[in-house]
Amino acid sequence: MNFVWSWPVIAFYIIALLTLCCGVIMLSVRKVIYMALTIGGVFIGASALYFLLGADFVGVAQILIYAGAITILIMFAIMLTNHEATEPGFKWSPKNIAAAIGSVLLAVVLLLAIRSTAWPTATTSQTALDGGNSNPMAIGLVMFKGYAIPFELVSILLIVALVGAVILAKERKEDE
Amino acid sequence: MWNWATHPVSWLSFLGMLIGTVVILLLTLVVVMYSIYWQRKFIGWIQLRIGPNRVGPFGLLQTAADVFKLLIKEDIIPNKVDRVLFMIAPIIAFVPSFMALSVIPFSRTHVFTANIAVGALFYLALSAITIHGVMIGGWASNNKYALIGSMRSAAQMLSFEIPLGMSIVGVVLMAGSINLNDIIAGQQHSVWYIIPQVLGCIVFLIASTGELNRTPFDLPEAESELVAGYHTEYSGFRFAFFMLTEYVYLFAMAGLFATLFLGGWSGPWLPGWLWFAIKALIYITFQFWVQATMPRMRVDKVMPFAWKVLLPLALFNLVITAVLKAVL
């Protein structure tokens, strides 16, 4: 494999290293608030990769929704609820062993699937993918021309979930 | 425009990136220092005082002396705080505020401007990351005032981000692009968007004041009830970093306002950077003027105001803009 150093390659390795570090720290720390912070780091690392690949809109959406809203929601939940600040230490139990085997198997399957797929290379031109439009415009055109009905269905699903959450929260209040 | 990805990997191009960053950082520090000086002087005039006038001619070195004092102060970390989080919280808060400057076009020749297709959204996304720094700082301080302040701050910044984003959508609709450079180009062909988007502009002004946690929405650090809000336990240069974040965001928001509604660097006769500086100064001065004039809002009225007044107004503006754009 011929390997050429360029700034994007260096940036990729730095981002990947930081993202993996955040992931490993998240699994190894015992304090819940550290986990919330490092999972935010993982989300930001993922969005940096999207930026590197030229998917600006996906990268921004990743930061806005995951690193912004969801991580902050997790932090609010941690800070406002009553629970142990630190989790108990790690012990090997049958459940943990099964989970470990399962995740190794999943990793192997994913690796095999990734290696056996023919990915588009640099020879596939950018204009073939986005039709020469800017990134958000290309996504908008695809979403509202090709996939208008699935998009609307997903938004109905979201509204139903929202209403459901409100109803669930309301019922609990009346019980008290 | 300088493209980092196409340059060969060498120390020279690395040095170029480093110098660019340092130059922008120094520029930002000078802007922040003199906006604080201007704030004190301007509010002084409004309140019939003189303002700082001792250090240097007209007190011009007053803020430099203040910054120097903060930097050489002892770095106090209280015993009962969560050490790691307490130390990194100011960094998490500051870094996105500085990154947000990268999408704002300062001048006609875009030396340091990232020409990304989602500029305005990028700004909003980054300011959401700063909320982490504020929350973590307040939580790690192990102090009830700091925690309440950080909770208020996070809730307020999240809430005001929505009307802010919605008021930007009107401009985006008119320009047909989220790229800030294209938005300026669109205003060069027609009028500044403050005229057709006057409602969106008002919503933007109010929502950005809330987003920046400035008076009348400065509840996160309401000194009469919360000591100093989320940075109660901070002192020395960590406190300076939180302050710096606040004023860098003021500058960035001024740049965003100038770009979205006042045509950015475009204007007759004067060079681009000077036009940008004038327009940014108008926004910054407006913020200080409001700060000197308005009392603080009550805490239970701020959030409903953002959700029930600003958001419907922004949506109304969006609908009108869309209809007019389709009809005309």
Interface residues (C-beta under 8 A of the other chain):
Chain A: W5 S6 W7 P8 I10 I33 Y34 L37 G40 I44 F51 D56 F57 V60 I63 L64 A67 G68 A69 T71 I72 M75 F76 M79 L80 S134 N135 P136 M137
Chain B: W4 A5 H7 P8 V9 S13 D82 V84 L85 I116 A117 V118 L121 F122 L124 A125 L126 A128 I129 I131 H132 M135 I136 W139 L147 M151 A154 L158 S177 I178 N179
